[in-house]
C-alpha cells in the first residue's frame, strides 16, 4: 500500500503552488480520493492502459474545449465518483491527485512511459504556467524510475561479474575454475622460456590458491569431507615467496608438490564419495612422480617441469569442473547466469541487427534501398522509424534506450541525405501529419492493443491515431482528437524521433501479455 | 442520490447545467449522483415544468455530504460573480483575474462596459487577438450597456451607475477564444468591479475590512489602474496624484504570482477626450516617461515615480490614454479601450513552449551496451 501521508504531503504542496482553494473540512475526502487514485494507478504495473490514461490526464490543458469529457478523465472520474462527485469539472484538482499518487517505482508497464508522451519530449506543450514545472518534474522523475527499475532484468545492463552467493558470502566459482585454465594455457605458451618466469609462476600460484578455495567451498557449503592439510599455510607462503623472489624450481618444489598432492588426493576422494567414476588420467601419477624426482635437481629448466605441471593442472581442471557443475545449487545458479549470458547474447544480436540495418539502409518493408525512395522523404521517415523500432523492440530494456536509438536513427537519415537538423526545414505538426497520411496506405496496421486504447482517447499520440484511422482520417479532427497544438514546429529529426517512439510503443504493447 | 422519479424529460434533451453533455449524446454532469439521469436528474428540462423542482446549484453538489437545497438560486445567475463564485470558477480552469482599480469616479465600470462592447461586437479587431466566446455575467453586462446607451452625452451625467459600496465585491466574466486557428482554448477572464471608496480605503488606510475585501488582489494576473485625466488637470490634482501613487505602491508590495510569470500593470488615463486639447498622447515607446505627457505628467510626479517603482518590483508596466465614451454610444467609437487589456493578456496568457526535459545520464555509461550499470553489491 503506498504511503498515504507522503502522497498527502505532495498534494498539499501542489495545492499551494497551483493556488487551489482547500476546504479544511474535506481533509478526509481528499485522503480517500488519494487512496482511490493510488489504487487505480497501482494497476499500471500490469495494465498499460492505466499508465497511458494517467499520462494523458497530466497532458490535458484544462482550457482546451472538451477537456473534461476526454476518455482518460471520464475513466478516473468514474473511480472517484463515489467520494468526489463532479471531480471532472475540477480538472486541476484531478491532475494534482494523479501527480501526488504517481508511484515512485518504474516497474512493469510504467517503464513504457517515455513512449507514451512523445509531445512532452519534443516541446509539444505551451503555457500552463501554474503546472508546467510540476509536470516536467514528474516526467523526468518517472523516466528516471523506469531506468532504475527493480532487478535490472528488463534494463540495458547485464552484470559484468557472475557472482553466486550461496550461504556465507559469495564464492566466485567460475572465476576460480577459470583461473586453472588460464594457468594451464599460460604455462603452455611460456614453457619455452627459461625457468623463473615470474609471470607464469604467479599464474601457477594463483591457480593453486583457486583450487584451494574451491575445495574449501565444496567442503563448507556442500558438506564434503576433506582431509586436513597440515602444511598448507607454510606451503602457500613459500610459493608466494618464490613468486616474489623469482626462485628456481628446486627452491619451491617441495611446497608445490605438497599442494598438488593434497589437492589431487582430495579431488579423488570427493569423486569416490560422490559415486562418480569418470575416466581417470593415468598420467597424473607419473606427472607427480616426475616432479618429485626433479625437486632435488638443481637448476632444472622450467620447460622440463612445465609439461608435468600442465598435465596435473589439466587433470585438476577437468575433474573440478565436473564436480562443480554437478552441484544442484550451482546448476541452478549456472542456469541463472546462463540466462544472463543468453540475455547478453540476445542483446548483442539485437544490437547487431540494428547496426546492420542502419549500415545497409535497406527497407525490408518495401523491399528496396532507402536511397531509391528519396523522392518521397515522408515515406523514408516512416519506414526508417518503424524498422528501427522493430529492431529496438528486441533489445531488452529498450524503453531506456530511446534517446540513443533515436540519435542513431537520425544519423542514418542524415547519411541518406535528409536534413535532420536544418531549422529551415522545420514544418508544423499538421504538415508532417498530412505528409504521413499519404504514405500509410501500405504501412503495417496498428496492433489491436494500442488501437483499443486509442478508441477511448488519442490524446498525445497523433501518429498512432493516424495509423488507426488510415486513409479515412479526418485531419480537421486531428487537433480535437489528439489535444495537440498542430502549429508546433518540428524539424525532420524530431519528427522521426516522434514516429519512432509511437511505433515502439505499439510494438511493445503487442509483445507481451501484460495482465 | 435522489430517489425521486421525475416526469419524463423533454425531447430533444435539454439540460440547464452548463457542464452537462447529455444533450449531445455524452455523459450527465451529475452522473455520480444520478446513474439514471433521465429519471432523476433535476437539471433536465421535463414535460411538466410545474411538477419538476427548479435546477439545483451544481456547486453545492461538488462537496461530499452537502445537501442540495432546491430553493437556492443557481450560482450562474448572469449577475456579478461574488467571491464564492469567483473562487469556484478558478477551481475549474486557470482563469485570468484582472484587478480594475482606481479612486471614486475614475471610470472603472465605464471602461469595463466599453471593453465588453468592443469585444462582444461582431467586428474583428485585428489588434486584439481574442474574440468573444461566452460570459457568465451576461445579465450584468446587459444592464451596464443599457445604462450606457441611455447616456445623454453631458459630462456631468453618469454614463453608468456608481458601483455601490454596500454589497460584496463583484466580478464580471468574459470568455475569450484566441483568434489563432490552431488555438481553440476557452479562456476565462475575470474583471473586478469594485467601489472606488474601497480601493482608496485599502490604499490609504490600513483597515482589516479593506484588506479582506481586496484579498483577491494577490491572485491577480494583472491590474488596470485608472486615473481621471480631467481631475488630474483640475483643482484636486495633488490629492489625486497622492491617492494614485498610494494604490500603485500597495500593488508593488504584493507578493509575486505563483507562476513566476510577469504580472502586468496598465496605468490608464481615462476620460482623455476631455483633456486632449491640452495634452497629446505620446508615442508607444515613450508612454512610461513622465515628460512625454506634458502638462499631465507635470501634475502627477508621484504617480510616475510609483510607476517606476512597481516596474522595478518586477511588474511589466505601461501607460495608456483611453476614452471609453467620448460621445453617446450611437455617435462615436471608444478610443484605445482594448489596448490595456491586450497588454495585460500578453502577460497573463503568456504561453512559452515547455523546454525539453533533461534526461538522466546514467553513471558510468560509456558504451551502447553499458548505458545502465547494475548497482554494486554491498
Interface residues (C-beta under 8 A of the other chain):
Chain A: X17 X18 X19 X20 X21 X23 X26 X29 X61 X62 X63 X64 X65 X68 X69 X74 X77 X81 X82 X83 X84 X85 X86 X89 X90 X91 X92 X93 X120 X121 X122 X123 X124 X125 X126 X127 X128 X129 X130 X132 X136 X139 X140 X143 X144 X147 X148 X152 X155 X156 X157 X158 X159 X160 X163 X170 X347 X348 X351 X397 X400 X401 X403 X404 X430 X479 X485 X486 X487
Chain B: X19 X21 X26 X27 X29 X30 X31 X32 X33 X58 X61 X62 X63 X64 X87 X90 X91 X92 X93 X94 X180 X182 X183 X184 X185 X186 X187 X219 X258 X259 X260 X261 X349 X350 X351 X352 X353 X354 X355 X356 X357 X358 X359 X360 X362 X368 X369 X370 X371 X372 X373 X374 X377
